[in-house]
Amino acid sequence: MTSAFKNVIKKLASNRWFMPGLLLGISILISMQSILLGVHHFWAGNYTFYNNFVIFKFSFRHLIENKNLYEHYPNQYADLYKYSPTFALIMCFFYYLPDSIGLVLWNSVNIFVLYYAISLLKSIDASKKIFIVLFLLPELILSTGNSQSNALIAGLTILSFNLFEKGKNSYAIFFILLGAFIKIYSITGLILFLLYPNKLKSLLGILFWTIALFLVPLIVVDFGDLISQYKNWYQLLKADEGQSIGMSLFLYTQFILPLNDYKLLTLLFGGLILITPLFRHKQYSHELFRIRYLSFILVWMVAFNHKSESPTFVIAMSGIGIWFFSSKQSPISTALVILTFIFTSIWFTDLIPDALKTYFIRLEYIKSFFPVLVLFAIYYGLLLKKTKLKHST
């Protein structure tokens, strides 16, 4: 990296309005593009290019009308609503807005929660945070273009880490569980509480916030209807679990493990590598160990997620960016991150000619391959490396 380029980044980092302005512009442009494109034909119908947002906002209407949230509503949107009744209630803030405003607001919330969470990371200087956000931009644009909630999930997890670092365990637990009531796999972030003092208090916080978030839809529905919605959600998740493997580690383990058991065995392996770094109790006091573990969790949530899809990778790339720019960079880690950026974030964009793409393996394999390698590189560091924070120069 040249000194001239470093100076440019430092100047941008010193301008407090540069990155927020850039991200707001991206949010507005992508949202307006989705709206102006109108409708297109898929799932045997004509639907908007921001179909996910339509699913989210109509979930609130179905909630207050006591309709089953988890049925098909082909006259309104394609696909199914797959999130909690609590998330449906949250969408009340968007339901009554015109799509031209609601979509911009929704995409901006996703982008800025992630940006704000990254900006709070105290062990990474301002210029490195700019690099992390720029590193994330292709995946952030992809997720935003699909009006998805993945950037929000990454942001809530990183925000929770920052709150744990400040000793605000209860608030940290709230935001992790809020993410879990949006995308259930983000509950993985709860394991962070084991790195910090006051574990009994944290457990009580988990119990309190789980009950509170579970019951908050009672504001608009009665108890019996709410329980029915949760039962329907459980049935949907149970049926959905066996239908896909996503862009995840399951893509590879299905070829090397017994066919009937490869999902279970993969998850057991995932659970093992998730908890084994926690046996290094003496490392808990080292900030670099804790931030590495945060990075590991963010990548893990995608690598071991049977529903991972292309827009989900903004979560994994957040972890990879934080890991790389918070640690001492070696030639191997630098090469690995560059390859990950090229083949995960850039390769299947319009920047690469279609003729070149066709010579490579399918999207789902090349998209997930390098993040999985990074996952094990982080795991190696968690298990074996000494933790010394990289100091800014």
C-alpha positions as CSV (number, residue, x, y, z in Angstrom):
1,M,0.0,0.0,0.0
2,T,1.6,3.3,-1.1
3,S,2.1,6.2,1.3
4,A,0.1,8.4,-1.0
5,F,-2.9,6.1,-0.9
6,K,-2.6,5.9,2.9
7,N,-2.6,9.7,3.1
8,V,-5.8,9.8,0.9
9,I,-7.5,7.3,3.2
10,K,-6.4,9.3,6.3
11,K,-7.8,12.5,4.8
12,L,-11.1,10.7,4.1
13,A,-11.1,9.3,7.6
14,S,-10.7,12.8,9.1
15,N,-13.8,14.0,7.2
16,R,-16.6,12.8,9.4
17,W,-19.2,13.3,6.6
18,F,-17.4,11.4,3.8
19,M,-18.4,7.8,4.6
20,P,-22.0,8.6,5.9
21,G,-22.6,10.7,2.7
22,L,-21.3,7.9,0.5
23,L,-23.4,5.2,2.2
24,L,-26.5,7.3,2.1
25,G,-26.0,8.0,-1.6
26,I,-25.6,4.2,-2.2
27,S,-28.8,3.5,-0.2
28,I,-30.8,6.1,-2.1
29,L,-29.5,5.1,-5.6
30,I,-30.0,1.3,-5.0
31,S,-33.5,1.9,-3.6
32,M,-34.6,4.2,-6.4
33,Q,-33.2,1.7,-9.0
34,S,-35.3,-1.1,-7.4
35,I,-38.4,1.0,-7.5
36,L,-37.9,2.4,-11.0
37,L,-37.2,-1.0,-12.5
38,G,-40.9,-1.8,-11.8
39,V,-41.8,-5.5,-11.8
40,H,-40.3,-8.6,-13.3
41,H,-41.6,-12.2,-13.8
42,F,-40.5,-14.9,-11.3
43,W,-42.1,-17.5,-9.1
44,A,-44.9,-17.7,-11.6
45,G,-45.9,-14.1,-11.2
46,N,-45.0,-10.5,-11.6
47,Y,-43.3,-9.0,-8.6
48,T,-41.2,-6.0,-7.6
49,F,-37.4,-6.0,-7.6
50,Y,-37.6,-5.3,-3.9
51,N,-39.8,-8.3,-3.2
52,N,-38.0,-9.0,0.2
53,F,-39.0,-5.6,1.5
54,V,-42.6,-6.2,0.4
55,I,-42.6,-9.5,2.3
56,F,-41.3,-7.8,5.4
57,K,-43.8,-4.9,5.4
58,F,-46.8,-7.1,4.6
59,S,-45.9,-9.4,7.5
60,F,-47.1,-6.6,9.8
61,R,-50.4,-6.4,8.1
62,H,-50.9,-10.1,8.3
63,L,-49.9,-10.0,12.0
64,I,-52.6,-7.4,13.0
65,E,-55.2,-9.2,10.8
66,N,-54.4,-12.5,12.6
67,K,-53.5,-14.2,9.3
68,N,-50.9,-17.0,9.3
69,L,-47.6,-15.2,8.7
70,Y,-46.1,-18.3,7.1
71,E,-48.5,-19.0,4.2
72,H,-48.1,-18.1,0.6
73,Y,-49.6,-14.8,-0.4
74,P,-48.9,-14.8,-4.2
75,N,-51.1,-11.7,-4.8
76,Q,-48.8,-9.6,-2.6
77,Y,-45.3,-11.1,-3.0
78,A,-43.3,-14.2,-4.0
79,D,-41.7,-16.7,-1.6
80,L,-42.6,-17.0,2.1
81,Y,-42.1,-14.9,5.2
82,K,-39.6,-16.8,7.4
83,Y,-39.0,-14.6,10.3
84,S,-40.5,-14.1,13.8
85,P,-43.8,-12.4,14.8
86,T,-41.6,-9.9,16.6
87,F,-39.9,-8.8,13.4
88,A,-43.3,-8.5,11.8
89,L,-44.2,-6.0,14.5
90,I,-41.0,-4.1,14.0
91,M,-42.0,-3.6,10.3
92,C,-44.9,-1.4,11.5
93,F,-42.5,1.5,11.2
94,F,-42.2,0.8,7.4
95,Y,-45.7,-0.5,6.5
96,Y,-47.5,2.8,6.4
97,L,-44.8,4.6,4.4
98,P,-44.9,4.9,0.6
99,D,-42.4,2.3,-0.9
100,S,-40.2,5.2,-2.2
101,I,-39.6,6.3,1.3
102,G,-39.9,3.1,3.2
103,L,-37.4,1.2,1.0
104,V,-34.8,4.0,1.3
105,L,-35.3,4.0,5.1
106,W,-35.1,0.3,5.4
107,N,-31.9,0.0,3.3
108,S,-30.4,3.0,5.2
109,V,-31.1,1.4,8.6
110,N,-29.3,-1.8,7.4
111,I,-26.3,0.1,6.1
112,F,-25.9,2.6,8.9
113,V,-26.3,0.1,11.8
114,L,-23.4,-1.8,10.3
115,Y,-21.3,1.3,9.6
116,Y,-22.0,2.6,13.1
117,A,-21.1,-0.7,14.7
118,I,-17.8,-0.8,12.8
119,S,-17.0,2.8,13.8
120,L,-17.2,1.9,17.5
121,L,-14.5,-0.7,17.3
122,K,-12.0,1.0,19.6
123,S,-8.9,-1.2,18.7
124,I,-9.0,-0.2,15.0
125,D,-8.0,3.3,14.0
126,A,-10.2,5.5,11.8
127,S,-8.4,4.8,8.5
128,K,-8.6,1.1,9.0
129,K,-12.3,1.4,9.6
130,I,-12.6,3.2,6.2
131,F,-10.8,0.2,4.6
132,I,-13.2,-2.3,6.3
133,V,-16.2,-0.4,4.9
134,L,-14.7,-0.2,1.4
135,F,-13.8,-3.9,1.6
136,L,-17.5,-4.6,2.4
137,L,-19.0,-2.3,-0.3
138,P,-19.6,-5.0,-3.0
139,E,-21.4,-7.3,-0.6
140,L,-23.1,-4.4,1.0
141,I,-24.4,-3.2,-2.4
142,L,-25.5,-6.8,-3.2
143,S,-27.4,-7.2,0.1
144,T,-29.0,-3.8,-0.2
145,G,-30.0,-4.4,-3.8
146,N,-32.0,-7.4,-2.5
147,S,-33.5,-5.3,0.3
148,Q,-32.2,-8.0,2.7
149,S,-31.5,-7.7,6.5
150,N,-28.0,-9.3,6.4
151,A,-26.1,-6.0,7.0
152,L,-28.4,-5.3,9.9
153,I,-27.6,-8.7,11.4
154,A,-23.8,-8.1,11.0
155,G,-24.2,-4.7,12.5
156,L,-26.2,-5.8,15.5
157,T,-23.6,-8.5,16.3
158,I,-20.7,-6.1,16.1
159,L,-22.7,-3.5,18.1
160,S,-23.3,-6.1,20.8
161,F,-19.5,-6.8,20.9
162,N,-18.8,-3.1,21.5
163,L,-21.4,-3.0,24.3
164,F,-19.8,-6.1,25.9
165,E,-16.5,-4.3,25.7
166,K,-18.0,-1.4,27.6
167,G,-19.5,-3.7,30.3
168,K,-23.0,-3.0,29.1
169,N,-23.9,-6.7,28.9
170,S,-27.7,-6.3,29.1
171,Y,-27.8,-4.0,26.1
172,A,-25.4,-6.3,24.2
173,I,-27.7,-9.3,24.9
174,F,-30.8,-7.3,23.8
175,F,-29.3,-6.5,20.4
176,I,-28.1,-10.1,19.8
177,L,-31.5,-11.4,20.6
178,L,-33.1,-8.8,18.5
179,G,-31.0,-10.1,15.6
180,A,-32.1,-13.6,16.4
181,F,-35.7,-12.7,16.2
182,I,-34.9,-11.4,12.7
183,K,-32.6,-14.2,11.5
184,I,-32.5,-17.0,14.0
185,Y,-28.9,-18.1,13.2
186,S,-27.6,-14.8,14.6
187,I,-28.2,-16.2,18.1
188,T,-24.7,-17.6,17.7
189,G,-23.5,-14.2,18.8
190,L,-24.8,-14.9,22.3
191,I,-21.7,-17.0,23.0
192,L,-19.7,-13.8,23.3
193,F,-21.0,-13.3,26.8
194,L,-18.7,-16.1,28.0
195,L,-15.7,-13.8,27.4
196,Y,-16.8,-11.2,29.9
197,P,-17.4,-11.0,33.7
198,N,-20.9,-11.1,35.3
199,K,-21.9,-14.3,33.5
200,L,-24.8,-15.0,35.9
201,K,-26.2,-11.5,35.3
202,S,-25.8,-12.1,31.6
203,L,-27.8,-15.3,31.8
204,L,-30.6,-13.5,33.6
205,G,-30.5,-10.9,30.9
206,I,-30.8,-13.6,28.2
207,L,-33.8,-15.0,30.0
208,F,-35.4,-11.5,30.4
209,W,-34.9,-10.3,26.9
210,T,-35.9,-13.6,25.3
211,I,-39.2,-13.5,27.1
212,A,-39.7,-9.8,26.4
213,L,-39.0,-10.1,22.7
214,F,-41.1,-13.2,22.4
215,L,-44.1,-11.5,24.0
216,V,-43.8,-8.0,22.5
217,P,-46.3,-8.7,19.6
218,L,-49.0,-9.0,22.3
219,I,-49.2,-5.2,21.7
220,V,-51.3,-6.0,18.6
221,V,-52.4,-9.7,19.0
222,D,-53.8,-11.8,21.8
223,F,-51.8,-14.6,23.5
224,G,-53.5,-17.5,21.7
225,D,-52.9,-16.1,18.3
226,L,-49.3,-15.3,19.1
227,I,-48.6,-18.8,20.2
228,S,-50.2,-20.1,17.0
229,Q,-47.9,-17.9,15.0
230,Y,-44.8,-19.2,16.8
231,K,-46.0,-22.8,16.2
232,N,-46.4,-22.0,12.5
233,W,-42.9,-20.4,12.4
234,Y,-41.4,-23.5,14.1
235,Q,-43.1,-25.8,11.5
236,L,-41.8,-23.7,8.7
237,L,-38.2,-23.7,10.0
238,K,-38.4,-27.4,10.6
239,A,-39.5,-28.1,7.1
240,D,-37.1,-25.6,5.6
241,E,-34.1,-27.1,7.3
242,G,-34.0,-30.2,5.2
243,Q,-34.6,-28.6,1.9
244,S,-31.4,-26.7,1.3
245,I,-27.7,-26.5,2.1
246,G,-27.0,-23.0,1.0
247,M,-23.6,-21.5,0.0
248,S,-22.1,-23.1,3.1
249,L,-19.7,-25.8,4.3
250,F,-22.4,-28.3,3.6
251,L,-21.6,-27.9,-0.1
252,Y,-18.3,-29.7,0.5
253,T,-19.1,-32.1,3.4
254,Q,-22.0,-33.7,1.4
255,F,-19.3,-35.3,-0.8
256,I,-17.0,-36.6,2.0
257,L,-19.4,-37.6,4.8
258,P,-22.2,-40.2,4.9
259,L,-25.1,-38.9,2.9
260,N,-27.7,-39.5,5.5
261,D,-25.7,-37.8,8.3
262,Y,-23.5,-35.2,6.7
263,K,-25.6,-32.2,7.9
264,L,-25.6,-33.4,11.5
265,L,-21.9,-34.3,11.5
266,T,-21.1,-30.9,9.9
267,L,-23.0,-29.1,12.6
268,L,-21.3,-31.1,15.3
269,F,-18.0,-30.2,13.8
270,G,-19.1,-26.6,13.6
271,G,-20.1,-26.6,17.2
272,L,-16.8,-28.1,18.2
273,I,-14.7,-25.5,16.5
274,L,-17.0,-22.8,17.9
275,I,-16.4,-23.7,21.5
276,T,-12.8,-25.0,21.5
277,P,-11.2,-21.4,21.5
278,L,-13.1,-20.7,24.7
279,F,-10.9,-23.2,26.6
280,R,-8.1,-20.6,26.4
281,H,-9.5,-18.8,29.4
282,K,-6.3,-16.8,30.0
283,Q,-6.7,-15.2,26.6
284,Y,-10.1,-13.6,27.5
285,S,-8.3,-10.6,28.9
286,H,-6.6,-9.9,25.6
287,E,-8.6,-7.6,23.3
288,L,-7.2,-9.1,20.1
289,F,-8.4,-12.5,21.2
290,R,-11.9,-11.2,21.8
291,I,-12.0,-9.3,18.4
292,R,-10.7,-12.4,16.6
293,Y,-13.5,-14.4,18.2
294,L,-16.0,-11.8,17.0
295,S,-14.6,-12.2,13.5
296,F,-14.7,-15.9,13.8
297,I,-18.4,-15.9,14.8
298,L,-19.4,-13.6,11.9
299,V,-17.8,-15.9,9.4
300,W,-19.0,-19.0,11.2
301,M,-22.6,-17.9,10.9
302,V,-22.4,-18.0,7.2
303,A,-20.1,-21.1,6.8
304,F,-22.4,-23.3,8.9
305,N,-25.7,-21.8,7.8
306,H,-27.8,-24.1,5.5
307,K,-29.7,-21.0,4.2
308,S,-26.6,-18.9,3.2
309,E,-27.1,-17.2,-0.1
310,S,-25.1,-14.7,-2.0
311,P,-26.4,-11.6,-0.1
312,T,-25.7,-13.3,3.2
313,F,-21.9,-12.9,2.7
314,V,-21.9,-9.3,3.9
315,I,-21.9,-10.9,7.4
316,A,-18.9,-13.1,6.7
317,M,-17.0,-10.4,4.9
318,S,-17.6,-8.1,7.9
319,G,-15.8,-10.7,10.0
320,I,-13.0,-11.1,7.5
321,G,-12.5,-7.3,7.3
322,I,-12.4,-6.9,11.0
323,W,-10.0,-9.8,11.4
324,F,-7.6,-8.6,8.7
325,F,-7.4,-5.0,9.7
326,S,-7.1,-5.6,13.5
327,S,-4.2,-8.1,13.2
328,K,-0.7,-8.0,12.0
329,Q,-0.9,-8.7,8.3
330,S,1.3,-11.5,6.9
331,P,1.9,-12.3,3.2
332,I,-0.3,-15.4,3.6
333,S,-3.2,-13.5,5.3
334,T,-2.9,-10.7,2.8
335,A,-3.0,-13.1,-0.2
336,L,-6.0,-15.0,1.3
337,V,-8.0,-11.8,1.9
338,I,-7.3,-10.5,-1.6
339,L,-8.4,-13.8,-3.1
340,T,-11.5,-13.8,-1.0
341,F,-12.3,-10.3,-2.1
342,I,-11.9,-11.2,-5.8
343,F,-13.7,-14.5,-5.8
344,T,-16.4,-13.9,-3.2
345,S,-17.2,-10.2,-3.8
346,I,-16.0,-9.3,-7.3
347,W,-16.0,-12.3,-9.5
348,F,-19.7,-12.5,-10.2
349,T,-20.3,-8.8,-10.6
350,D,-20.5,-7.0,-13.9
351,L,-16.8,-6.0,-13.5
352,I,-15.9,-9.5,-14.7
353,P,-16.8,-10.5,-18.3
354,D,-19.4,-13.3,-18.5
355,A,-17.1,-15.2,-20.9
356,L,-14.4,-15.4,-18.2
357,K,-16.9,-16.5,-15.5
358,T,-18.1,-19.5,-17.5
359,Y,-14.7,-21.2,-17.3
360,F,-15.0,-21.4,-13.5
361,I,-17.0,-23.6,-11.2
362,R,-20.5,-22.8,-10.1
363,L,-21.2,-19.6,-8.1
364,E,-22.1,-21.3,-4.8
365,Y,-18.8,-23.2,-4.7
366,I,-16.4,-20.3,-5.6
367,K,-18.4,-17.8,-3.5
368,S,-18.0,-19.8,-0.3
369,F,-14.6,-21.4,-0.7
370,F,-12.3,-18.6,0.4
371,P,-14.4,-17.5,3.3
372,V,-14.2,-21.0,4.6
373,L,-10.4,-20.9,4.3
374,V,-10.4,-17.6,6.2
375,L,-12.6,-19.2,8.9
376,F,-9.9,-21.8,9.5
377,A,-7.1,-19.2,9.4
378,I,-8.9,-17.3,12.2
379,Y,-9.5,-20.5,14.1
380,Y,-5.8,-21.3,13.9
381,G,-5.0,-17.8,15.4
382,L,-7.6,-18.3,18.2
383,L,-6.1,-21.6,19.2
384,L,-2.4,-21.2,18.8
385,K,-1.3,-17.6,18.2
386,K,-0.2,-15.1,20.9
387,T,-2.6,-12.2,21.1
388,K,-0.9,-8.9,20.5
389,L,-2.9,-6.0,19.1
390,K,-1.7,-4.3,16.0
391,H,-0.8,-0.7,16.8
392,S,-1.5,2.0,14.2
393,T,1.3,3.9,12.7
